[in-house]
Amino acid sequence: MRPAASSQGSPIPIHRSRSTLGSKPSGHHALGGEQAPLPREFYNRTVLRVSRDLLGMILVRLLPDGRRFTGRIVEVEAYDGPGDLACHASRGRTARTEPMFGESGHAYIYLVYGMYHCLNVVTSPAGYPAAVLIRAVEPIEGIEAMNAGRSGRPSHVASGPGRLTRAFKIDLSLNRSDLCIPASIWIAAGEPVPSREIARGPRIGVDYAGSWARKPWRLGVCGHPALSRPFPET
């Protein structure tokens, strides 16, 4: 199997909201526009390109009761196919990993330690199992509800894969969700993060992957308070 084509070429057209990192919009339509989902073409590229471009985009969660939670993506990790020993797909095609082999732009959600859900975004052409783990989000809408009954700083309620899914009420029922349809969960355009503001480092919790564990495929917005943990000094 081959990864997606080179990240070079024409940019993917997206309808950007008017929001910027660090702003504090309020109200249902504070981000401007309708927060339309990113197009399939955005995801149908190499996982390394998609992971970088997801920073600054807006995670949208629409609950059954009509409540709407949103937040800016500030930290991600890339997992690149069967050759990447830190990637689930390196252990073969199973019922659990099947979503990774499907069409790009879908959610791949799994449970770790029997208690924490992790949200991933499938990338690359169908058949090549690659995905981006969403590690941290800066909450925008629904902050009070996200923090209900929880201690700690409100800005950290979605800092880390498990905290993020608890805050946004994401579980296995949303596995395989089409993120290109504005239904229960999707990702909308935000403000792209300039390269000079992106920190890079090794992925977390994959020491078993040998040399793959040292790949600088964890990306985040430099110095952002919602990061799950600091990046190594460079």
N, C-alpha and C positions, 0 to 999 in steps of 0.2 A: 504494500500500500504506500501511496505517496501523500505527503502533506499538501495543503492548499498551495495555490500559485504564489509567487513572490508578492510581498507587500508593496512593491513598486507599482506605479501606474496611476490611473485616475482615482481620485479620492471618492469614498463612498458618500453619496448624497444623504444628508440627514437634516431633519427640521429641528433646529436648535431652539431650546427655550431661552428666555431672557435672563435666566439665573446665572449667578457667578459664584464660585467657591468662596465661602466665608460670609455670604449675604444671609439675611434672616427674613425670608418672605413669610407672610402670614395669610391665612385664608385658603379656601379650596382651590382657587385659580391663581395663587400668588406666583407660580412659576411661569405663567404666560402660556398662551396657546392651549392646546388640548392634551399636551403630553403624549403625543402619538408614539407608538412603539418604534424603535429603531427597525429599519428594513432588514429582510433576510440577508441581503448582500453585505451588511455590516459584519455579520457573524461568519459568512462563508469565505473566510480568509485564514491565514495561518494563526495559530493560537497565540503566538508571541505578539503579532500585530494587534489582534483583538484585545488581548489583555491590557496592552498599553493604552488603547483607545477607549476602553471602558472606564478608565479613571475620569472622574468628573461627570459621568453620565448619571441619570436619575433612576433609581429603583422605585417602582410603583407597586403597591399592594392594595388591592381593593377587596375589602372583607365582605362576607355575605350580608352583614348588617348595614352595609353602605359606608362604613368608615373607610377612610383613605389614608394610608401611611406612605410617606415618600422619604427618600434620603439620597444624598450624593455618594457615589462609590469612591472611596478614597484608598482602598487597598485590595489587591488581587494577587492570585498566584496562577501561573500557567502550567498545564500538564499536557505533554505533547506526544501522545500516541504510544504504541506498544513498545517502542525502543526506549522510552523514558521509564526507568525502573521505579520512579516515584509515582507513576501514573497507574491507576487501577487497571487500565487496559493492558499493562505489561503482563498481567496474570491471566490473560485470555478473555474471550468473549463469554460472559455469563449473564444470567438473568439480571443481576444487579447492574452490570456495566452496559447492558444493551442500549440504553438511551444515548450513550456516547458514540455509538456506531450509526446513529440515525441522522436525520436532517439537522443542519445547524440551526441555531436560534431557539433551541428547546432547553428546558430546565433538566438538569441531572441532580437529583436530591437523594442523599443517602444518610443513614444513621450511623454515628460512631459512638463507641462505648455504651451502646444501648440507650443513650439519652440525648445526644446532641445531633441535630440535623445540620447538614452542610448544603449550601446552595451553589451549584455550578452552572455555567452556561456552555452549551455544546457549540463547538466551532468547526471550521473546515468542511470540505465536501463530505457527503454521506459515505460511510464506509471507513473513514479515517477517524479513529477515536481520540479526540482531543477536547479539552474543556478548560474553562477558567473558573477557579474557585473565588467566590466573592468573600473576602475576609473582613472587610470593615466598611461601614457606611456612616456618613454624617447625617443624623436625623433632621428632617425638615418639617414635615406634617405628621401629626399624631404623636408628638413627643410626650405629652402628658400621659396618654394611654399606654405608650410603650414602657414608661417608667412606673406605672401603677404597681404598688406592692414590692418595688425593688429598691435596694439601697445603692449607694454609689453615685458618681457624677452622671447627670443626665446625658452629657455628651458621649459617655462611654457605653450607653445602653446597647449599641449595635457594633461595638468594637470587638471583633473576633467572630469566627464563623458561627459558633453556637449561640452567642449573644444576639447576633444579627437575626438568625432565624427565629429565636424566641421573641424578639422585639417585633418582628414583622409577621409573626404567626405563620411561619412557613414550615410545613411538614411534608411527609411522604405523599399526602393526597395531591400535592402540586407537582410531583415528579412527572416528567415528560410534558409539562405545560408548554404550549407554544408561546414564546415570549414576543412574537411578532403580531400577536392579537391582543387588543386591550380588554382582557377578561379579568382574571383574578390576580395575575402577576405579569409584569412586563418591565422593560427598561426603555426609558425615553431619553431623548437628547438633552444634554446639559451643556456645560462649557468645557471643551477639551483642555487638558492640563499641558502647559508647555514642557518640553523635554527637560529644561533646566530645573523644573520643579518636581521632577520624578526621582524618587530614591529607588535603588535596586539592591537586592540581597538574596541570600539563599532561602529556599522555601523552608517552612517550619514543620518539624515533626517527621522528617523523611530521612533520618540518618541511615536507615536500612538500605537506602538506594545507592550506596557507594559514591562514585564520582558524580552521579546525577544529583545527589543531595547538595552539591556545591554550585549548581547552576544558579545564576542570579535572576531567577524567574519569579521572585516575589517583588512586586512593584507597589509603590505607594506615593501619596502626595507628601513631599518633604515637610517634616515637622508638624503635620496635621494632628490636632489633639485627639482625633477619633481613631488613630492607628491602633491596632491591637498590641503592638509593641514597637519600640524604636528600631530603626535600621542601623546597621553597623556604621561607624564613622569611616569616611573615606578620605 
